[in-house]
Amino acid sequence: MSITPDAVFQFGNTAVAVVPLPLIDAPTPTMLVSANNWLSPEPGSVASVIMTRAGDEYATDLRAAVAQSEEDGIPPGAAVPIRGYGLADEVARQAVINVVTTVYPIRGSFENRIPASPQTVYAAVRNGLAVVASVGAPGTSLSLIGVRPGYGSEAPPVMAAALARALFDHLTSGVKLDGVLICETDPSRRALACEALAAVERASHEQPETEGATATATDDAAEAVGLADHESEGSPPVLWLSRAQVEDSEELYGWPLPDWLPLVAPREPGKGFGLPLSAMQAITVLNASAPAPVPGTALPDGVVWNPAGASRFLQFGCGWLTSEIEEAKSEGNISVALGMVHLLIQVARQWHETEPLGLQPLVQLATGWFEASEVFRSIDPVQAVGSAYRGVPFARAAATVDPENPHACLILGRYAVFFNQTEAARASLGRVLELAPGSPQADLASVLLESLTMVRSAE
C-alpha cells in the first residue's frame, strides 16, 4: 500500500506521519481507537466499523474486558488491548488498543455523555503507546481524539494539542517505535494534526530541554495521568471491630486473622480496633493459603497503633510483604501474590500518610505499584500498565526528595526499563552503581543494565 503523507515529524527515534487514510485501513500491527468506559461502539463510529469487521470473537473480548472493570466501567485514560481477529487484511493485527476517553453514566445508554478532557486524551494516548511497546509492536496508528462536536471538552485545536504533546513526551523519552500514523480522511483534520505536531516540535527547539524543563514536563505528565485516574489515593475505609470480634475472627471470616495484619486504634476510646477493608479483601483472595506469622521474628512494638506512631510497624509490614510477594511469584502462586500486593500498597499508603515527606514511604509505595505491574504482566497487560503509571509519580517524588539515594534511583530505573525509556534507565541504574557499589541494589541494577545491552545487541 503506497501512502503519501501530508507531513512527517521525527519525535525521538519514531517517525510520526499524518496520512490521508481511514484508520481501519492503516498498515500497522496495532491501532489506538477512541472508546467509552463501557467499550460499547456507538453507531457510525470507527469503533463500530472495527467491531463489525473484526467479528464475534472481538465483541466477546470487549464484553469480557468490561466485566472485569469497576461499577462505573473502565476508567478514562485507560488503554485496553483486544486481539485483532478479523482485521487481518494485508497485515495481521496484533491488537486493537481501546483508549477510554469519553464516559457514559449508564451502561447501554449513549445519553449524558461526559466528553474527553485534554488531560484524559494525554493520559489515554500515553497509556496506549505504553501498551504498544509492551506487546512488542514496531508501530501503531490513531486518529485525532475529541475533535468531533460534543466529544471534547475544549475546542479542537486544544484537543489536538493534547494528543500531539502526548506523542512527543512519550516518544522522546526513549521509547523504541518505528512509526506512528495519524489517519484522517478529512483535509481540515489533517491540517489540524500537522499544525499541532509542528507546534510541539517548534516549542522543543525554542526551549532546549534542561533539568528544570524536564522536571516540569514530567510533573505535567504525572498530573495528567492522575487527573484521568478517578480512584481515590486516600487511605482505605476502616472497618471497626471490637476486641471480641478480632479474637473471634475465625467465626466471622472463615479463618483466624494473621497476627501481622495492621490494626488501627480508633480516635474514640472504647470504640474498638480498626482494620483496613483492603486487608479483608486480601484475606478473601488468600483464603486458606494465608501465610503464618514470620518465623523467628518478634512483632515490633505498635502492632496496634494510632496514625502518629505507626511508622515502625508499617516499615516492618512493607518489608515482610515484599519478600513474601517474591516467594509467591517464584512458586507461581499468582492468587497469593495478588493478595499480598494489594495489601502492600495499602500499608505503604498508610506509611506515606504518616510521613508525607519521608523518602522510604515514597520508595515503598512506588515499589508496591511496580510489584503490582509485575504480577499483572502475565495475566492482564492492561492492569500491568495501569499499575505502573500509578507508581511513577511516587518514584519521581522519591528521586526529588533525595536524588542521591540508591533505592530511589533504582525504582526510577526499574520504571524506565518497564516503559522502554532506555536512556533514562541507563542514567538512573548507572547512578545506583556509583552510589552503592557492591550492594543488593547495585546487583539488581547491573542485571537490568545487562538486559538493556542484550536488547540493543539483538536489535
C-alpha positions in Angstrom: 0.0 0.0 0.0 1.5 3.3 -1.1 0.7 6.3 1.0 1.9 9.9 0.6 1.8 11.6 3.9 0.9 15.2 4.4 3.8 15.7 6.8 6.3 13.6 8.7 7.8 14.6 12.1 10.7 12.9 13.9 10.0 12.5 17.7 12.9 10.8 19.3 13.5 7.6 17.3 10.0 7.5 15.9 8.6 8.9 12.7 5.1 10.4 13.1 3.3 10.8 9.8 -0.1 12.4 9.1 -1.7 10.4 6.3 -5.0 10.6 4.2 -6.2 7.2 5.2 -9.1 5.7 7.2 -7.8 4.4 10.5 -9.1 0.9 9.9 -7.0 0.6 6.7 -3.8 1.7 8.4 -1.0 -0.8 7.6 0.2 -1.1 11.2 0.2 -4.1 13.5 -1.7 -2.2 16.2 -4.1 0.8 16.3 -5.4 3.1 19.0 -9.1 3.6 18.9 -11.0 6.1 21.0 -13.6 4.3 23.2 -16.0 4.9 26.0 -16.0 3.5 29.5 -18.3 0.6 28.5 -16.3 -0.3 25.3 -19.7 0.0 23.5 -19.2 1.2 20.0 -21.6 4.0 19.0 -23.4 3.6 15.7 -21.4 5.1 12.9 -18.2 5.4 14.8 -14.8 4.0 13.9 -15.1 1.6 16.8 -18.4 0.3 15.4 -16.8 -0.4 12.0 -13.9 -2.2 13.7 -16.2 -4.4 15.7 -18.2 -5.3 12.6 -15.2 -6.2 10.6 -13.3 -8.0 13.5 -16.2 -10.3 14.2 -17.9 -12.0 17.1 -14.7 -13.1 18.9 -13.6 -9.4 19.1 -17.0 -8.4 20.5 -16.8 -11.2 23.1 -13.4 -10.0 24.3 -14.7 -6.5 24.6 -17.5 -7.7 26.9 -15.0 -9.8 28.9 -12.8 -6.7 29.5 -15.7 -4.6 30.7 -16.8 -7.5 33.0 -13.5 -7.2 34.9 -13.9 -3.4 35.4 -15.5 -1.4 38.2 -19.1 -0.5 38.6 -18.6 2.7 36.5 -16.9 0.8 33.7 -13.3 1.2 32.6 -11.8 4.5 33.9 -11.0 7.3 31.5 -7.3 7.3 30.4 -7.0 3.5 30.4 -5.9 1.5 27.4 -7.4 -1.9 26.8 -5.8 -4.2 24.1 -8.0 -6.6 22.3 -6.9 -9.1 19.7 -7.4 -8.0 16.1 -9.1 -11.2 14.9 -10.9 -10.5 11.5 -8.9 -7.3 10.9 -6.0 -9.2 9.3 -6.1 -7.9 5.7 -2.6 -7.2 4.4 -1.0 -7.3 7.8 -2.0 -9.3 10.9 -3.3 -7.1 13.7 -1.6 -7.8 17.0 -4.1 -5.7 18.9 -6.7 -3.0 18.7 -6.0 -0.8 21.7 -9.2 0.8 23.0 -8.2 4.1 24.7 -11.0 5.3 27.0 -11.7 9.0 26.6 -15.5 9.5 27.0 -17.8 8.4 29.7 -21.5 7.4 29.8 -23.0 7.2 33.3 -25.4 4.4 32.4 -24.3 1.3 30.6 -26.2 0.7 27.3 -27.2 4.4 27.0 -25.4 7.0 24.9 -27.1 9.9 26.7 -25.5 12.4 29.1 -22.0 11.9 27.6 -19.1 13.2 29.6 -16.7 14.4 26.9 -12.9 13.9 26.9 -10.8 16.5 28.5 -7.3 17.3 27.2 -5.8 15.7 30.3 -7.7 12.5 29.6 -6.6 12.4 25.9 -3.0 13.0 27.1 -3.1 10.1 29.6 -5.0 7.8 27.1 -2.5 8.3 24.3 0.5 7.7 26.6 -1.1 4.6 28.1 -1.9 3.4 24.6 1.6 3.8 23.5 2.9 2.0 26.6 0.7 -1.0 25.7 2.0 -0.9 22.1 5.6 -1.1 23.5 4.6 -3.8 26.0 3.3 -6.1 23.2 6.4 -5.6 21.2 4.7 -4.0 18.2 7.0 -1.8 16.0 4.3 0.8 15.3 0.8 2.0 15.7 -1.9 4.3 14.2 -4.6 6.5 15.6 -6.9 9.4 14.7 -7.4 12.8 16.4 -9.4 12.3 19.6 -12.1 14.6 20.9 -12.4 16.8 17.9 -15.9 15.8 16.9 -18.6 18.2 18.2 -19.7 17.1 21.7 -16.8 14.6 22.2 -14.2 17.0 23.6 -14.4 19.4 26.5 -12.3 22.0 24.7 -12.0 23.4 21.1 -10.5 21.0 18.5 -7.1 22.8 18.4 -6.7 22.3 22.2 -7.7 18.6 21.9 -5.2 18.1 19.0 -2.5 19.8 21.0 -3.0 17.4 23.9 -2.7 14.4 21.6 0.4 15.9 19.9 2.0 16.7 23.3 1.4 13.1 24.5 3.0 11.7 21.4 6.0 14.0 21.8 6.5 13.4 25.5 6.2 9.6 25.2 8.3 9.1 22.0 11.1 11.4 23.1 11.6 9.6 26.4 13.5 6.6 24.9 10.6 4.5 23.7 11.5 2.5 20.6 8.8 2.5 18.0 9.5 2.7 14.3 6.5 4.7 13.3 3.1 6.2 14.3 0.4 7.1 11.7 -2.2 9.8 12.4 -5.0 8.7 10.0 -7.6 11.3 8.8 -9.5 11.4 5.6 -10.8 14.9 6.2 -8.2 17.5 4.9 -9.1 20.0 7.6 -8.4 17.5 10.4 -5.1 16.5 8.8 -4.2 20.2 8.7 -5.1 20.5 12.4 -2.9 17.5 13.2 0.0 18.9 11.3 -0.2 22.2 13.0 -0.4 20.6 16.5 2.6 18.4 15.8 4.5 21.3 14.3 3.8 23.5 17.3 5.1 20.9 19.7 8.2 20.5 17.6 8.8 24.2 17.5 8.4 24.5 21.2 11.0 21.8 21.7 13.5 23.8 19.6 12.7 27.2 21.2 13.1 25.9 24.7 16.0 23.5 24.9 15.5 20.8 27.5 17.2 21.4 30.8 16.9 19.6 34.1 14.3 22.1 35.2 12.3 21.8 32.0 12.4 18.0 32.2 11.1 18.1 35.7 8.2 20.4 34.7 7.3 18.2 31.8 7.3 15.0 33.9 5.3 16.7 36.6 2.7 17.8 34.0 2.6 14.2 32.6 2.1 12.8 36.1 -0.6 15.3 36.8 -2.4 14.5 33.6 -2.3 10.7 34.3 -3.5 11.4 37.8 -6.4 13.5 36.6 -7.6 10.7 34.3 -7.5 8.3 37.2 -10.7 8.5 39.1 -9.7 6.3 42.0 -9.0 7.9 45.4 -5.5 7.9 46.6 -6.6 8.3 50.3 -6.5 5.7 53.0 -8.8 2.7 52.6 -12.0 2.7 54.6 -11.6 1.4 58.1 -13.8 -1.4 59.4 -14.2 -1.0 63.2 -14.1 -4.2 65.2 -14.3 -4.9 68.9 -11.6 -6.9 70.6 -14.0 -9.9 70.9 -14.7 -9.7 67.1 -10.9 -9.7 66.4 -10.5 -12.7 68.7 -13.5 -14.5 67.1 -12.4 -13.7 63.6 -12.4 -17.4 62.6 -16.2 -17.4 63.0 -16.6 -14.1 61.2 -14.2 -14.6 58.2 -13.7 -18.3 58.0 -10.2 -18.5 59.5 -8.1 -16.5 62.1 -6.7 -13.1 61.1 -2.9 -13.4 60.7 -1.0 -11.7 63.5 0.8 -9.4 61.1 -2.3 -7.6 59.8 -2.3 -4.0 60.8 -4.9 -2.9 63.4 -5.5 0.8 63.8 -6.5 2.2 67.1 -9.6 4.5 66.8 -9.6 8.1 68.0 -12.7 7.4 70.0 -11.7 5.4 73.2 -13.6 2.2 73.7 -14.8 2.0 70.1 -12.7 -1.0 69.2 -9.9 -1.8 66.8 -9.9 -0.7 63.1 -8.8 -3.0 60.3 -8.4 -1.5 56.7 -11.0 -3.1 54.4 -8.2 -3.8 51.9 -6.9 -6.3 54.5 -10.3 -8.0 54.4 -10.1 -8.1 50.6 -6.6 -9.6 50.7 -7.8 -12.2 53.2 -10.6 -13.2 50.8 -8.1 -13.7 48.0 -5.5 -15.5 50.1 -8.2 -17.7 51.8 -6.7 -20.9 53.1 -3.3 -20.1 51.7 -2.8 -17.4 54.3 0.8 -17.2 55.5 1.8 -17.9 59.0 3.5 -15.2 61.1 7.1 -14.6 60.3 9.1 -17.5 61.8 11.6 -16.4 64.5 10.7 -12.8 64.2 9.2 -10.9 67.1 6.5 -8.5 66.1 7.6 -4.9 66.8 6.1 -2.5 69.3 2.9 -0.9 67.9 1.1 -3.8 66.3 -1.9 -1.9 67.5 -1.1 1.7 66.6 -2.5 5.1 66.0 -1.6 7.1 62.9 1.0 9.2 64.8 3.1 6.3 65.9 2.8 3.6 63.2 6.0 4.1 61.1 7.9 1.2 62.7 5.3 -1.4 62.2 4.4 -0.1 58.7 8.0 -0.4 57.6 8.2 -3.9 59.1 5.0 -4.9 57.3 6.1 -3.5 53.9 9.5 -5.3 54.1 7.9 -8.6 55.0 5.1 -8.4 52.5 7.6 -7.6 49.7 9.7 -10.7 50.5 6.5 -12.8 50.6 5.4 -11.5 47.3 8.7 -12.6 45.7 8.3 -16.0 47.2 4.8 -16.4 46.0 5.9 -15.3 42.5 8.8 -17.7 42.5 6.3 -20.5 43.4 3.9 -19.4 40.6 1.1 -18.7 43.2 -0.4 -15.7 41.5 -3.5 -15.5 43.6 -1.4 -15.2 46.8 0.9 -12.7 45.2 -2.0 -10.6 44.1 -3.5 -10.5 47.6 -0.1 -9.7 49.1 0.4 -6.9 46.5 -2.9 -5.4 47.3 -2.2 -5.3 51.0 1.4 -4.0 50.4 0.1 -1.0 48.6 -2.5 -0.2 51.3 0.1 -0.5 54.1 2.6 1.6 52.1 -0.1 4.2 51.6 -0.7 4.4 55.3 3.0 4.8 55.9 3.2 7.6 53.3 0.3 9.4 55.0 2.1 9.1 58.3 5.3 10.5 56.8 4.2 12.6 53.8 7.8 13.8 53.1 9.6 10.6 54.0 11.8 9.0 51.4 11.3 5.4 52.5 7.5 5.5 52.3 7.7 7.1 48.8 10.1 4.4 47.6 7.9 1.7 49.2 4.7 3.0 47.6 6.5 3.2 44.2 7.8 -0.4 44.7 4.3 -1.6 45.6 2.8 -0.4 42.4 5.7 -1.8 40.5 5.2 -5.2 42.1 1.6 -5.0 41.1 2.6 -4.4 37.5 5.0 -7.3 37.6 2.3 -9.7 39.0 -0.3 -8.5 36.5 2.1 -8.6 33.5 1.5 -12.3 32.6 -2.3 -12.3 33.2 -3.6 -8.8 32.5 -1.3 -6.4 30.5 -3.8 -3.6 30.8 -3.7 -3.6 34.6 0.1 -4.0 34.5 0.5 -0.8 32.6 -2.1 1.0 34.7 -0.4 0.0 37.9 3.0 1.1 36.6 1.6 4.5 35.7 0.1 4.9 39.1 3.5 4.2 40.7 5.6 6.6 38.5 4.7 9.8 40.4 5.9 8.3 43.7 9.1 7.1 42.1 9.8 10.6 40.8 8.9 12.2 44.1 11.3 9.9 45.9 14.1 10.9 43.5 13.2 14.5 44.1 13.4 14.2 47.8 16.8 12.6 47.7 18.4 12.2 44.2 21.5 10.6 45.8 19.6 7.7 47.3 20.3 4.4 45.6 16.8 3.0 46.5 15.2 6.0 44.8 17.4 5.7 41.7 16.8 2.0 41.5 13.0 2.2 41.5 13.1 5.1 39.0 15.3 3.0 36.8 13.0 0.0 37.0 10.1 2.1 35.8 12.2 3.4 32.9 13.0 -0.2 31.9 9.3 -1.1 32.1 8.4 1.8 29.7 11.3 1.1 27.4 12.9 4.5 28.2 16.4 3.3 27.5 18.4 6.4 28.1 16.6 7.3 31.3 17.0 3.7 32.5 20.7 3.8 31.9 21.1 7.1 33.8 19.2 6.0 36.9 20.6 2.5 37.1 24.1 3.8 36.4 23.7 6.2 39.3 22.9 3.2 41.6 26.2 1.6 40.7 28.0 4.8 41.5 26.2 5.4 44.8 26.2 1.9 46.3 28.7 -0.4 44.6 28.5 -4.0 45.8 25.0 -3.5 47.3 22.0 -5.7 46.5 20.6 -2.6 44.8 23.7 -2.4 42.6 23.4 -6.1 41.8 19.8 -5.7 40.5 20.8 -2.5 38.6 23.6 -4.5 36.9 21.2 -7.2 35.8 18.7 -4.6 34.4 21.5 -2.8 32.6 22.7 -6.0 31.1 19.1 -6.7 29.9 19.2 -3.3 28.1 22.5 -4.2 26.5 21.2 -7.5 25.3 18.1 -5.9 23.8 20.2 -3.3 22.0 22.5 -6.1 20.7 19.6 -8.1 19.4 18.2 -5.1 17.6 
